[in-house]
Amino acid sequence: MKVQRHNALEDLYGVATGCLLLALGLHLLHQARLITGGMAGLALLLSYLAPLSPGTLFAVLNLPIFLLFWRSQGTPYTLRSLVATLAITGMVTLVAKGLVLTSASPAAAAVIGGTVMGMGLLAVTRHGTAVGGSSVIARWLSRKKGWNFGRLLMITDATIIATSALVLGPERAIWSLVSATCANLMVMTWHRPDRYLAESL
């Protein structure tokens, strides 16, 4: 069966939609003072300690990793990923201004925010793009070693969330773990090149 790749317009729309979903998920988690896994989680965690927005920190944390893996990942992939990451930085600000929440329970934010972020990560990954340093590293290991992309992200997430207990307390760390689990279950379930032949990896 011949694999039909996404065209440029489909890739653009898919990545843009994924970035918007990721920005929305970041906003929901930030409102509930939670984190998630990966560079997004680390950016959220640092935003509670420093006077910088999670969107800005997200971009700053990812830049060194993109530069480090530029050659191994290729220029087109790296440039797409860089643009997508910067787009999320801007979208987080727009979402925060356009969607003002008076309150967000940790449970609702964890499940909804984590699931939305998982869909966003899945969308950008399907269209040959990354939006976080941990995704870049996981993608490289997945292609070179054959390791499961979702499981690699889960290990990274667990490490970051365990650290967050020192800053946010055990209760919010547990809800943050729920968020990261929801996100990674989405990726592990549907990021399957053996099942979805038209997937762009």
C-alpha positions in Angstrom: 0.0 0.0 0.0 1.5 3.3 -1.1 1.9 5.9 1.7 0.4 9.3 0.9 2.3 12.1 2.6 0.7 15.3 3.8 1.0 18.2 1.5 2.4 21.6 2.5 -0.9 23.1 3.3 -2.0 20.2 5.4 1.3 20.3 7.3 0.9 24.1 7.9 -2.7 23.6 9.2 -1.8 20.6 11.3 1.1 22.3 13.0 -0.8 25.6 13.6 -3.7 23.7 15.2 -1.2 21.7 17.3 0.5 24.9 18.5 -2.9 26.4 19.4 -3.9 23.3 21.4 -0.5 23.4 23.2 -0.9 27.0 24.1 -4.4 26.4 25.4 -3.2 23.5 27.6 -0.3 25.6 29.0 -2.8 28.3 29.9 -5.1 25.9 31.7 -2.3 24.4 33.7 -0.8 27.7 34.6 -4.2 29.0 35.9 -4.3 26.0 38.3 -0.6 26.3 39.2 0.2 22.9 37.8 2.9 21.7 35.4 3.2 18.9 32.8 6.1 17.0 31.4 8.9 18.0 29.0 10.1 21.5 28.3 6.6 22.8 28.7 6.5 21.5 32.3 9.9 22.9 33.1 8.8 26.3 31.7 5.7 26.2 33.8 7.7 25.3 36.9 10.2 28.0 36.4 7.4 30.6 35.8 6.3 30.1 39.4 9.8 31.0 40.5 10.8 33.7 38.1 9.0 36.8 36.8 8.7 35.4 33.3 5.8 34.0 31.4 5.7 30.2 30.6 5.6 31.0 26.9 8.9 33.0 27.1 10.6 30.4 29.2 9.4 27.7 26.8 11.3 29.4 24.0 14.4 30.1 26.0 14.7 26.5 27.2 14.4 25.0 23.8 16.8 27.1 21.8 20.0 25.3 23.0 18.6 21.9 22.2 17.5 22.9 18.7 21.0 24.2 18.0 22.6 21.0 19.4 20.5 18.7 17.3 20.4 20.9 14.2 22.7 18.7 12.1 21.3 15.4 13.1 17.6 16.5 12.6 18.2 18.4 9.4 17.6 22.0 8.6 14.0 21.8 7.4 12.9 19.9 10.5 14.8 22.2 12.9 13.5 25.4 11.3 9.9 24.1 11.4 10.3 23.2 15.0 11.9 26.6 15.8 9.1 28.5 14.2 6.4 26.3 15.9 8.0 26.9 19.3 8.1 30.6 18.8 4.5 30.5 17.6 3.5 28.8 20.9 5.2 31.6 22.8 3.0 34.1 21.1 -0.1 32.0 21.3 0.2 31.5 25.0 0.0 35.3 25.4 -2.9 35.6 23.1 -4.8 32.8 24.8 -4.2 34.3 28.2 -5.6 37.6 27.1 -8.5 36.2 25.2 -9.5 33.5 27.7 -9.7 34.9 31.2 -10.5 32.3 33.8 -11.5 33.3 37.3 -10.7 29.8 38.7 -9.6 26.4 37.5 -9.7 23.3 39.7 -6.5 21.2 39.7 -8.5 18.1 38.7 -10.2 19.8 35.7 -7.1 21.6 34.6 -5.0 18.4 34.9 -7.3 16.2 32.8 -8.4 18.8 30.2 -5.1 20.6 30.0 -3.1 17.4 29.7 -5.4 15.8 27.1 -5.4 19.0 25.0 -1.6 19.2 25.2 -1.4 15.6 24.1 -3.5 16.3 21.1 -1.4 19.3 20.3 1.8 17.3 20.6 0.4 14.6 18.4 -0.6 17.1 15.7 2.7 18.7 15.4 4.6 15.5 15.6 2.5 13.9 12.9 3.4 16.8 10.6 7.2 16.4 11.0 7.7 19.1 13.6 8.7 19.3 17.3 7.8 22.0 19.8 10.1 21.0 22.7 13.6 19.9 23.3 12.5 16.7 25.0 10.4 15.8 21.9 13.5 16.4 19.7 15.6 14.1 21.8 12.9 11.5 22.0 12.3 11.6 18.2 16.1 11.2 17.6 16.2 8.2 20.0 13.0 6.7 18.5 14.5 6.8 15.0 18.0 5.8 15.9 17.3 3.2 18.6 13.7 2.2 17.8 12.6 3.2 21.3 9.0 4.1 21.9 8.5 7.8 21.5 5.7 8.1 24.1 7.5 6.0 26.7 10.6 8.2 26.4 8.6 11.3 27.0 6.9 9.6 30.0 10.3 9.0 31.7 11.3 12.6 31.2 8.0 13.8 32.5 8.2 11.7 35.6 11.6 13.2 36.5 10.4 16.8 36.0 7.2 16.2 38.0 9.0 14.6 40.8 11.2 17.7 41.1 8.1 19.9 41.1 6.9 18.4 44.4 9.6 20.5 46.1 8.1 23.7 44.7 4.4 23.1 44.3 3.8 20.6 47.1 2.8 16.9 46.8 -0.9 17.5 46.0 -0.2 19.7 42.9 2.6 17.4 41.9 0.2 14.5 41.8 -2.3 16.5 39.7 0.6 17.4 37.5 1.4 13.8 37.1 -2.2 13.2 36.0 -1.8 15.9 33.4 1.4 14.5 32.0 -0.1 11.0 31.9 -3.2 12.2 30.0 -0.9 13.9 27.5 1.4 11.0 27.0 -1.4 8.4 26.7 -2.7 10.4 23.8 0.7 10.2 22.1 1.4 6.6 22.9 -2.0 5.6 21.6 -2.0 7.4 18.3 1.6 8.0 17.4 1.8 4.6 15.7 3.6 4.4 12.3 2.7 0.7 12.2 -1.0 1.6 12.4 -1.3 5.0 10.7 0.6 4.6 7.4 0.1 8.2 6.2 1.8 9.5 9.4 4.7 11.9 8.8 7.6 11.0 11.1 
